[in-house]
Amino acid sequence: MVIRTVELTELHPAQARIKAERRRFNVVALGRRAGKSKLAQELLIDCALDRKPGGYFCPTYKLLDEFWRELKATLVEVIAEKSEQEHRLQVLGGGTVECWSMDTGDPARGRRYGTVVIDEAAMVPHLSDIWAQAIRPTLSDFQGEAWFMSTPRGLNDFHTLFQRGQDPLETEWMAWQMPTAVNPFIVAAEIEAARHDLTEREFAQEYEAKFLSLEGAGVFRGVHAVAYLEPSPPQPHHAYVMGVDWARSNDFTVFSVLDATTLEQVAIDRFTQIDFEFQTERLHRWAELYHPRVILAEANALGQPLVERLQQGYGRLSGTARRALPVVPWWSTNATKAAVVQALSLAIENGDVALLDDAVQTGELLAYEMQRLPSGMLRYGAPVGQHDDTVMALALAWAAATTESQTTRSSYAFSR
């Protein structure tokens, strides 16, 4: 009896960690030569040896051909059938791996997979549409898993998916961000040599796997420099304010708490799919903790009745009457939105505010866009398919904090 084996290169620690922490939908942002392809190969081989079909997707035929050659070499001892034209391998036991180039046609229509890997996903045009319309349906039969792997290429669809993986409320998603240096087989001196040869932005993207906006683009600049704080409890003799952005369909309600004395963000509460009775109760509890001087809350549409009930002290879910809260309504128009967003943008760029190191908020700030309307006015908002709830709650909190701080910061400085 002939025993046939598959010789796999041992994963380095970062690859092994990613594999161990996997969820159903996984987004892997790695620097160049950090080991994306080897990890992709192992995941698909695992799927095939488990007697299930797997699918590999990449943006160009050139990348497909390279992966295809390596896959054949690794599985040579256990290949049962092979189609060079279709880039399809069947291994002993019945499992398969199919490889697709995404620069031609509609990939994988009618297929079903246990595992799919989208390699160099940041290079795929219209990635979100292809994922939703072509690839996601292939996972339904096996309740399969998906992997998006790439070095970042700006704030595109790959960045959007990465944000989902960073969002603690997206329980089926996971994301990792690791530099080239996690690969122990890349000599450190080579990485330092690349640092000297490349611009700072090029090195940050290619070797540190950082998501960067296009040069000159982006409403908020300098976000990473000010987003370093951990949540903190209320401090004696400090004044606090809150910004509230109520949820609409498919959005999130966000409460953002700022210390108006130090101009530091101290808390974020973000949630969805919660009845409005419980939303107001939740706001009352934050107010009991920080005793905000002002709560600036959006009043458009569903916000108006919520603002009114909070002003009147409505809320008896806990069995006790609630006190009226210092809620000030804020009405969103193009002009008022532009004003609060521009004020926040200037504060971040100048380093006047310090923010929590919150992945969701940082991602929304980096992706935030500005469009000039035919009338000449500016329209601010999140890219299509993304959210801006943390941005708006923060902008409202900043508007409240800058007004409040004018009367509190001088006394705070004296007392210190």
N, C-alpha and C positions, 0 to 999 in steps of 0.2 A: 504493500500500500504506500503510495506516494503522498507525503504530507506537504502541502503548499502553504507558504506563509507570506505575510505582507510585512516588509521592513519599513517601519515609520521612524523618522527622526524624533528623538525625545523633545517634547515641548520645553522651551525655556520658562522660567518662573512666571513671567508676565502672561505668556500664552496660556499656561496651565491655570493661572488665576482666572482669566477670562472664561475659559471653558468651565471651570468649577462654579462660577457665579452666574452662569447663563440663565436667562429666562426664555420666554417663547420668542420674543422679538428683541434682537440684540444689535446695538449700533457700536461699532468699534472704530474710533478715530486714533490712528497710529501714525507716527512719523515714518519717513522713508526707511526701508529696510528693517523695520521693527518686527517683521515676521507675519504679516497678514496672509500671504499666500500659503505658507506652511500650515497655519491654523485652518484656513479654508479647506485645504486638501484633507486634513485629518477629519474635520467635521463631516465632509461628504463621504469619505471612506467609511467612517463609523456608520453612517446611514446605510450605505450599500451593504456592508457586512451584516447589518441588522435586517437584511432582506427587504429593504424599502428603496424606492426611487428617490434620488436627489438631483437637484438642479443647480448648476453654476452659471452665473450671469456676469458679463463684463461689458464695458462700453464699446470696445473695438475688437475686430477680428484678430489683430496683432496680439493683444493681451490674451484672447481666448486660445490662440495657437500655442503660446508659451505655457499656459496652464495645462492644456491638453497633453503636450509632450511630457511634462513632469508627472501628470496623473498616470499616463500609460506606463511610464518607467516604474513607478511605485507599485502599481497593481499587476505588473507583468505576469507574476506567478499564478494569479487567481482570475485572470480574464477568461470568461466563457465565450462571449461574443463581442465584436467590436465593429462599429461603423465609422469610418473616417469621414464620410460625407455628412453624416448627422452628428458627429462628435458625441457618440453614445457608446458607453461601455456597460456590459453586463458581467457581473462577477459570479463565481461559483456560489450557488445558493439562491440566485435570482435577483439580488439587488442590482440597481443600476445607477449610473451617473450620466447626466446629459449636460452638455456645455452649450451655452447660447451667447452669441454676440448681439448686443442691443442696438447696434447701429443700422440694422436692417429689419424691416417687417415688424410683426407682432409676436414677440417671443413666448413660447410655451403655452400657446392657446390650447385648451383641452387637456393639458397634462395634470398630473397629481403628484405631489412630492411630500416626503417626510421632512426634508431639510432643503432650504435654498440658501445660497450665498450670492449676494450682489457685491462683486469685487470692484474696487475703485468707484464706489457709488457716487462720490462727489463729482465725477466726470460725466454722469449720465444725465442728459437733458430731460426735463420733465419727469424726474425720478418719482415724485409723489403720484403722478397720474399713472405711470407704468406700474408702480407698486399696487395701487388700488384697483386698477382695471385688469391687469394681466397676471401679476405674480401672486398677490394675496389670495385670489380664488384657488390657486393650485394647492394650497395648504389645507383646505377644508376637509378632504377625505381622511387624512391622517392626523388632523389637528397639529400640523407640522410647525416647525420652527423656522425663523428667518434670521439671516445675518447680513447686516450692511457694513461693509468694511471699506475704509478709504483713508487717505491723507486728505485733510480738509482743503477746500477750494472756495473760500469765501463763505458768505452767509446764504447758502442756497438750500435746496430741498434736503440734502444730506444733513445740514445743520438743523433743519426743522425736525428731522427724525431723531437726531442726537438730543435735542431738547426734550422730546418725549421720553427718551431713555433716562434723562436726568430728573424727570418729574416724579416725585414720590407718589403722586396720585395715579400714575400710569403703571399699575402693578404688574402688567404683562411685559413691560418694556424695561430694558437695562442698557446703559451706555458706559463706555470706558474711554478715557483720553490719556494716551501714553506717548512719551517721546521716543525717538530712535534709540536713546541710551538704554532702554529696558532690554534691548537685545544684547546679551553678554558676548555675542560673537562679532559685534562691531567694535573695533578698537576706539577707545576714547579719543586718541589723538586724531583720528580721522574725522570725528564729529567736530573737534575744535578747529581742524583745518577748514571744514565746510563753513564754520561760523565766520572765519576770516574772509572766505571767498564770496559769501552771499551777503545781500543786504539784511538788515535786522528783520524786516518783514518776511523776506524769503526764508530765512533760517527759522523764524518763529513758526511759519506755516509748515515747511517741509520737514524739519527735524524735531520741532517741539509739538507738532500736531495742534496748533492753535487756530481757532476760527477767527479770521480777520475780515472786516468789511473792506470793500474796494477802496482804493486810495481816494480820499476826498468824499467818500459816501458815508452815510450813517448820520442819524440825528444826534446820537449821544456818543461823544468821544471821551476817552479817558475813563471808561467804566471800570476796567480792571484795577486801576490805580486807587479807586475810592471804595471798592467792594471787598472789604476784608474783615468786617465786624462779625462777632457772634451775637445771638440774641442776648439781651440783658434785662434784668428785672428793674422795676421803678426805683429811682433814687430819691432820697429826701431832698426837698426844696428845689426839685427840677420840675419844669413845666412840660407837659406832653400834649401832642395833638395827634389826630388820626385823619387819614384819607380813606374813603370808602367807594369802591366801584362795585355796584350790584351786578349780579349775573343776568345775562340774557340766555337765550337758547344756545346750548353747546359752549357757554362761557363759564367763567369762574367768578364767584364773589371773592373780593380781596379786601382785607383790612390792613392798612399800613400804619405803623405807629412810629412817630418821630419824637425825639427829645428836642424840644424847641430851645432848651438852654444850651445844649452842646451842638445842635444841628447834626445829630447822629440817629440813624434808623435803629430801632431797638427790637422791633417785632414785625412779623408778617403772618397773617392767617389767610389761607387760600383754600377754598373748598367749592364743591359743586354738588348738584343733585340733592340739595337740602331745602326743605320747606321754608317759606319765608318766616313763619312763626319762629322756627329754630334759628334762622339767620339773625333776626332781631335779638333773640335771647343770647346768642353768641356775642353779639356786639355789646350787649349790656355787661356781660362777664369781663370783656376786655376793658370796658369803661370802669368797672369796679376795681380792676387791677391798677390801671394807670391814671385814672381820674383826669382825662384829657380836658384841657381848657376849651378846645374847639374840635368838633368832628365835621370835616368838610365832606359832604356826601353827594354823589350824583343824584339829581332829582328828576331826570328825564324818565318818561314812561313809567315803569313799575317803581322807580325810585321815589316818586312823589308821595304815594301813600305810606311807604316805609319811613320816609323822613318825618311825615306828620305824626305817625304813631309813636316814633321815638321822641319827638319833641313833646308829646303829650304824656309820656311815661307809660305807654302801652306795653304790656308784656307780663303775663302771669303764669308762664309755664312752670316756673319753679315754686309756685304756690304763694309767692309774696308779691306785693305791688312793686312796680319798678318806678324809680324816679325819672323825671324828664331829663333827657340828655342834651348837651349843648350842640345840637346838630344844626349846621348851617347848610341850606340847600345850594347846590352848584348845578347850573344849567349848561349842558354841553351844546355848543355851536362850533362851527369852524373857527370863529374868532376866539371864543373863550378857551377852546382846546389848544389852539396855537399858543395862546398866552401862557398857560400853565406848563405846556411842554417845553416851550422855549426857555422859560425861567428855570426849569429843572435841568435842561441841557446845559445852560450856562453855568449853573452851580456845580454840575459834575465835571465839566471841562476845567473850571477854575479850582476844583478841589474844595469847594465851600461846604460840601455835605459828605458825610461818611455813610456808606451803605452796608447792609448785611451781605455776607458772602453766600448768596442764595442762587443756586444754579438756574432756577426758572426765571427769576427776576433779571439776572445778568443776561441770559439768553434773549429775553424779550427786549431789553434795552438795546442790545447790540443789533437786533434785527429790525428795530423800529424804522419806519420809512417816512419820507416827506414827498408829496407830489404837488406840483403847481397846477392849479385848475385853469381852464380857459379864461376865467374871470380875472386871473392874476393872484387869487387867494391861494394859500397853502393848505393842503389837507394832510393831516398826520394820522398814522395808524400802523397796525401790524401788516406784514405781507399776507397775501391770500392764504388762507388755511392755518394761520397762526393766531396767537392771542396777544393782547396788550393790557390785560387786566391788572397785572402788577405794576405796569408802567403808569397807568392812569391813577391807581390808588396812591402810588408814590408821588406823582405830580400834585395831586390834591393835598397830600400831607405836607409836601414842601411849601405849597402856597399858604397853607395854614401856619406852618412853622415859621416862615419868614416874617409874617405879620406878628405872630406872638413873640418871636425872639427879640424884636425891637425893644420890648419892655422888660425882658427877662435876662438877656445875656449880660448886660452891664452889671446888674446886681449879683449875678453868678460869679463874674470875674472878680468883683470886689470881695466877695465872701471867700474865694479861694486864697 
